[in-house]
């Protein structure tokens, strides 16, 4: 089964760290929805519309800036074109947009999972991030998710912020756990070029924490959430048993997904290869041109490339990867150098290798990027 990702590119303001495609011209929201509906209909009677859809994800940007009429129009179009059999429909929400009426409205449309961009409860950190919400709005939004008995939700935290010590991070984690979240995504602050944060770092106005500090933050997140029964299942994702994110898990296991909206990515298998493509990050082009003319950056992926990508994605998860699956689906076998390296890492307790399944230990997950590069370089 496949997934749908819908990029809603509107924001009230620019967060300092964000390099996603977004715009703040709210007057374009209605024309955008009309163009999105046209793009959805452009997939009528295609291979993309015949495969069952198990998950839908509205990301951004800020999807919660859309009103009931706009969201209803989008889902009416999706239902008329695609074979929707969704187990999970996720929508990203900003705390400052959340009201009880809004939560009840989106639940009535069919959204059964909310993704709340909390990031922090610390006012200084929120100001540094240039977030549109404050601490009280985040607390109120989380309270409303509980009071309205929303079916499922996840909350984002960002650690490794300049000036953030372990006590500040501990306070953020403890405050979030008050709301008994079924799922938490915790990300290390990443300095991206061409962002407000990136420019400040480049000019020497901000000094990000060093690797050891960030590692200590990550360890605190792992241990605190584990004690609360919220178990790590991917490097940045933690959940109660059975509450893992279906849509994101589909990305990591190379399931088909179709991206809609400007800058959205897609991935689709075709026999023994796959294709990845991206819609142009250009709202004017998206509004004015036929939907299929928005497709950009098409990449053909052979089995070797896909196998290496599957290893990279799979080893970020607690489940790891199946060596048998690599052989049968990707025609990829581990080299003698890779097998020797794996044996060495098992001795160091960075990896476990049992019944042809290779996975990182909690200690290994803390340096997953380095370990994956080491493994692939020995291929």
For each residue, the residues with C-beta under 8 A, 3 or more apart:
1: 51 52 53 54 55 85 255
2: 48 51 52 53 54 250 255 256 257 258
3: 53 54 55 56 57 246 247 250 251 255 256 257 258
4: 53 55 56 57 78 82 257 258 259 260
5: 57 59 247 257 258 259 260 264 265
6: 36 56 57 58 59 63 74 259 260 261 264
7: 21 59 60 61 259 260 261 262 263 264 279
8: 32 58 59 60 61 62 63 65 66 261
9: 21 22 23 32 60 61 261 262 263 283
10: 22 23 24 25 26 28 29 32 60 61 62 65
11: 14 15 22 23 24 60 61 62 65 132
12: 24 62 65 94 96 132
13: 24 130 132
14: 11 18 22 24 130 196
15: 11 18 129 130 131
16: 128 129 130 195 196 197 200
17: 129 158 189 190 191 192 195 196 197
18: 14 15 22 192 195
19: 192 193 194 195 198
20: 60 61 263
21: 7 9 61 262 263 281
22: 9 10 11 14 18 60 61 62
23: 9 10 11 28 283
24: 10 11 12 13 14
25: 10 28 283
26: 10 29 65
27: 30
28: 10 23 25 31 32 283 287
29: 10 26 32 33 65 66 70
30: 27 33 34 70
31: 28 34 35 287
32: 8 9 10 28 29 35 36 261 283 286 287
33: 29 30 36 37 66 70 73 74
34: 30 31 37 38
35: 31 32 38 39 286 287 291
36: 6 32 33 39 40 74 77 260 261
37: 33 34 40 41 73 74 77
38: 34 35 41 42 291
39: 35 36 42 43 260 261 286 291 294
40: 36 37 43 74 77 78 81 82 260
41: 37 38 44 77 80 81
42: 38 39 290 291 292
43: 39 40 46 48 49 81 82 258
44: 41 49 81
45: 49
46: 43 49 50
47: 50 51 268
48: 2 43 51 82 258 268
49: 43 44 45 46 81 82 83
50: 46 47 83
51: 1 2 47 48 83 256
52: 1 2 83 85
53: 1 2 3 4 56 82 83 84 85 86
54: 1 2 3 85 86 87 88 246 250
55: 1 3 4 86 87 88 89 90 246 247 250
56: 3 4 6 53 78 84 86 88 89 90 247
57: 3 4 5 6 89 90 91 247
58: 6 8 63 89 90 91 92 111
59: 5 6 7 8 63 92 115
60: 7 8 9 10 11 20 22 63 92
61: 7 8 9 10 11 20 21 22 65 92
62: 8 10 11 12 22 65 92 94 97
63: 6 8 58 59 60 66 91 92 93
64: 91 92 93 94 97 98 102
65: 8 10 11 12 26 29 61 62 94 97
66: 8 29 33 63 70 71 74
67: 70 71
68: 71 72 105 109
69: 72 73
70: 29 30 33 66 67 73 74
71: 66 67 68 74 75 105 106 109
72: 68 69 75 76 109
73: 33 37 69 70 76 77
74: 6 33 36 37 40 66 70 71 77 78
75: 71 72 78 79 109 110
76: 72 73 79 80
77: 36 37 40 41 73 74 80 81
78: 4 40 56 74 75 81 82 84
79: 75 76 82 84
80: 41 76 77
81: 40 41 43 44 49 77 78
82: 4 40 43 48 49 53 78 79
83: 49 50 51 52 53
84: 53 56 78 79
85: 1 52 53 54
86: 53 54 55 56 89 110
87: 54 55 246
88: 54 55 56 112 113 152 245 246 247
89: 55 56 57 58 86 110 111 112 113
90: 55 56 57 58 111 113 114 115 154 245 247
91: 57 58 63 64 106 111 113 114 115
92: 58 59 60 61 62 63 64 115 117
93: 63 64 97 98 114 115 116 117 141
94: 12 62 64 65 97 98 117 132 133
95: 98 116 117 118 133 137 138 140 141 142
96: 12 132 133 134 137 141
97: 62 64 65 93 94 102
98: 64 93 94 95 102 103 116 137 140 141 144 145
99: 102 103 144
100: 103 104 144 147 148
101: 104 105
102: 64 97 98 99 105 106
103: 98 99 100 106 107 114 144 145 148 150
104: 100 101 107 108 148
105: 68 71 101 102 108 109
106: 71 91 102 103 109 111 114
107: 103 104 110 111 112 148 150 151
108: 104 105
109: 68 71 72 75 105 106
110: 75 86 89 107
111: 58 89 90 91 106 107 114
112: 88 89 107 151 152
113: 88 89 90 91 151 152 153 154 245
114: 90 91 93 103 106 111 145 150 152 153 154
115: 59 90 91 92 93 153 154 155 156 185
116: 93 95 98 138 141 142 145 153 154 155 156
117: 92 93 94 95 131 156
118: 95 121 138 142 155 156 157 176
119: 125 126 129 131 156 157 158
120: 125 126 129 157 158 161 172
121: 118 126 135 138 139 171 172 175 176
122: 125 126 135 164 168 171 172
123: 126 127 134 135
124: 127 128 163
125: 119 120 122 128 129 161 163 164 168
126: 119 120 121 122 123 129 131 133 134 135
127: 123 124 130 131
128: 16 124 125 161 162 163
129: 15 16 17 119 120 125 126 158 161
130: 13 14 15 16 127 196
131: 15 117 119 126 127 134
132: 11 12 13 94 96
133: 94 95 96 126 137 138 141
134: 96 123 126 131 137 138
135: 121 122 123 126 138 139
136: 139 140
137: 95 96 98 133 134 140 141
138: 95 116 118 121 133 134 135 141 142
139: 121 135 136 142 143 175
140: 95 98 136 137 143 144
141: 93 95 96 98 116 133 137 138 144 145
142: 95 116 118 138 139 145 146 155 176 179 181
143: 139 140 146 147 179
144: 98 99 100 103 140 141 147 148
145: 98 103 114 116 141 142 148 150 153 179
146: 142 143 149 150 179 180
147: 100 143 144
148: 100 103 104 107 144 145
149: 146
150: 103 107 114 145 146 153
151: 107 112 113
152: 88 112 113 114 182 183 243
153: 113 114 115 116 145 150 181 182 183
154: 90 113 114 115 116 181 182 183 184 185 239 245
155: 115 116 118 142 176 179 181 183 184 185
156: 115 116 117 118 119 184 185 186 187
157: 118 119 120 172 173 176 184 185 186 187 221
158: 17 119 120 129 161 186 187 188 189
159: 164 169 172 186 187 188 189 214 217 218 220 221
160: 164 188 189 208 209 213 214 217 218
161: 120 125 128 129 158 164 189 209
162: 128 206 207 208 209
163: 124 125 128
164: 122 125 159 160 161 168 169 209 217
165: 168 169
166: 169 170 216 217 220
167: 170 171
168: 122 125 164 165 171 172
169: 159 164 165 166 172 173 217 220 221
170: 166 167 173 174 220 224
171: 121 122 167 168 174 175
172: 120 121 122 157 159 168 169 175 176
173: 157 169 170 176 177 220 221 224 225
174: 170 171 177 178 224
175: 121 139 171 172 178
176: 118 121 142 155 157 172 173 179 181 184
177: 173 174 180 181 224 228 230
178: 174 175
179: 142 143 145 146 155 176
180: 146 177
181: 142 153 154 155 176 177 184 230
182: 152 153 154 239 240 243
183: 152 153 154 155 230 237 238 239 240 243 244 245
184: 154 155 156 157 176 181 225 230 237 238 239
185: 115 154 155 156 157 236 237 238
186: 156 157 158 159 218 221 225 236 237 238
187: 156 157 158 159 190 236
188: 158 159 160 214 217 218
189: 17 158 159 160 161 197 208
190: 17 187
191: 17 195 197 198 201 208
192: 17 18 19 195 197 198
193: 19 198 202
194: 19 198 199
195: 16 17 18 19 191 192 198 199
196: 14 16 17 130 199 200
197: 16 17 189 191 192 200 201 206
198: 19 191 192 193 194 195 201 202
199: 194 195 196 202 203
200: 16 196 197 203 205 206
201: 191 197 198 204 205 206 207 208
202: 193 198 199
203: 199 200
204: 201 207
205: 200 201
206: 162 197 200 201
207: 162 201 204
208: 160 162 189 191 201
209: 160 161 162 164 213 214 217
210: 213 214
211: 214 215
212: 215 216
213: 160 209 210 216 217
214: 159 160 188 209 210 211 217 218
215: 211 212 218 219 366
216: 166 212 213 219 220
217: 159 160 164 166 169 188 209 213 214 220 221
218: 159 160 186 188 214 215 221 222 366
219: 215 216 222 223 366
220: 159 166 169 170 173 216 217 223 224
221: 157 159 169 173 186 217 218 224 225 238
222: 218 219 225 226 232 362 365 366
223: 219 220 226 227
224: 170 173 174 177 220 221 227 228
225: 173 184 186 221 222 228 230 231 232 238
226: 222 223 229 230 231 232
227: 223 224
228: 177 224 225
229: 226 240
230: 177 181 183 184 225 226 238 239 240
231: 225 226 238 239 240 241 318
232: 222 225 226 235 237 238 318 362 365
233: 237 238 239 244 317 318 319
234: 237 248 252 316 317 318
235: 232 316 317 365 368
236: 185 186 187
237: 183 184 185 186 232 233 234 244 245 248
238: 183 184 185 186 221 225 230 231 232 233
239: 154 182 183 184 230 231 233 242 243 244 245
240: 182 183 229 230 231 243
241: 231
242: 239
243: 152 182 183 239 240
244: 183 233 237 239 249
245: 88 90 113 154 183 237 239 248 249
246: 3 54 55 87 88 249 250
247: 3 5 55 56 57 88 90 250 251
248: 234 237 245 251 252
249: 244 245 246 252 253 317
250: 2 3 54 55 246 247 253 255 257
251: 3 247 248 255 257 267 313
252: 234 248 249 313 314 316 317
253: 249 250 310 313 314
254: 267 269 274 306 309 310 313
255: 1 2 3 250 251
256: 2 3 51 267 268 269
257: 2 3 4 5 250 251 266 267 268
258: 2 3 4 5 43 48 266 268
259: 4 5 6 7 264 265 266 278 279
260: 4 5 6 7 36 39 40 264 279
261: 6 7 8 9 32 36 39 264 279 286
262: 7 9 21 279 280 281 282 283 285 286 294
263: 7 9 20 21 278 279 280 281
264: 5 6 7 259 260 261 278 279
265: 5 259 276 277 278 279
266: 257 258 259 276 277 278
267: 251 254 256 257 274 275 276
268: 47 48 256 257 258 274 275
269: 254 256 273 274
270: 273 274 275
271:
272: 303
273: 269 270 300 301 302 303 306
274: 254 267 268 269 270 300 301 306
275: 267 268 270 298 299 300 301
276: 265 266 267 298 299 301
277: 265 266 295 296 297 298 299
278: 259 263 264 265 266 281 295 296 297
279: 7 259 260 261 262 263 264 265 286 294 295 296
280: 262 263 285 286 294 295 296
281: 21 262 263 278
282: 262 285 286 294
283: 9 23 25 28 32 262 286 287
284: 287 288
285: 262 280 282 288 289 293 294
286: 32 35 39 261 262 279 280 282 283 289 294
287: 28 31 32 35 283 284
288: 284 285
289: 285 286 293 294
290: 42 293
291: 35 38 39 42 294
292: 42 295
293: 285 289 290
294: 39 262 279 280 282 285 286 289 291
295: 277 278 279 280 292 298
296: 277 278 279 280
297: 277 278
298: 275 276 277 295
299: 275 276 277
300: 273 274 275
301: 273 274 275 276 305 306 309
302: 273 305 306
303: 272 273 306 307 330 331 332
304: 307 308 330 332
305: 301 302 308 309
306: 254 273 274 301 302 303 309 310 330
307: 303 304 310 311 326 330 331 332
308: 304 305 311 312 332 376 379
309: 254 301 305 306 312 313
310: 253 254 306 307 313 314 321 326 330
311: 307 308 314 315 321 326 372 375 376
312: 308 309 315 316 372 376
313: 251 252 253 254 309 310 316 317
314: 252 253 310 311 317 319 320 321
315: 311 312 320 321 358 359 360 368 371 372 375
316: 234 235 252 312 313 365 368 372
317: 233 234 235 249 252 313 314 320 359
318: 231 232 233 234 359 360 365
319: 233 314 357 359
320: 314 315 317 352 357 358 359 360
321: 310 311 314 315 325 326 357 358 359
322: 325 326 356 357
323: 326 327 334 356 357 358
324: 327 328 356
325: 321 322 328 329 330
326: 307 310 311 321 322 323 329 330 332 333 334
327: 323 324 330 331 332 333
328: 324 325
329: 325 326
330: 303 304 306 307 310 325 326 327
331: 303 307 327
332: 303 304 307 308 326 327
333: 326 327
334: 323 326 338 339 342 379
335: 338 339 378 379
336: 339 340
337: 340 341 378 379
338: 334 335 341 342 375 378 379
339: 334 335 336 342 343
340: 336 337 343 344
341: 337 338 344 345 374 375 378
342: 334 338 339 345 346 351 353 358 375
343: 339 340 346 347 353
344: 340 341 347 348
345: 341 342 348 350 351 364 371
346: 342 343 349 350 351 352 353
347: 343 344
348: 344 345 351
349: 346 361 363 364
350: 345 346 360 361 363 364 367 371
351: 342 345 346 348 358 359 360 361 364 371
352: 320 346 358 359 360 361
353: 342 343 346 357 358 359
354: 357
355:
356: 322 323 324
357: 319 320 321 322 323 353 354
358: 315 320 321 323 342 351 352 353
359: 315 317 318 319 320 321 351 352 353
360: 315 318 320 350 351 352 364 365 368 371
361: 349 350 351 352 364 365
362: 222 232 365 366
363: 349 350 366 367
364: 345 349 350 351 360 361 367 368 371
365: 222 232 235 316 318 360 361 362 368
366: 215 218 219 222 362 363
367: 350 363 364 370 371
368: 235 315 316 360 364 365 371 372
369: 372 373
370: 367 373 374
371: 315 345 350 351 360 364 367 368 374 375
372: 311 312 315 316 368 369 375 376
373: 369 370 376 377
374: 341 370 371 377 378
375: 311 315 338 341 342 371 372 378 379
376: 308 311 312 372 373 379
377: 373 374
378: 335 337 338 341 374 375
379: 308 334 335 337 338 375 376
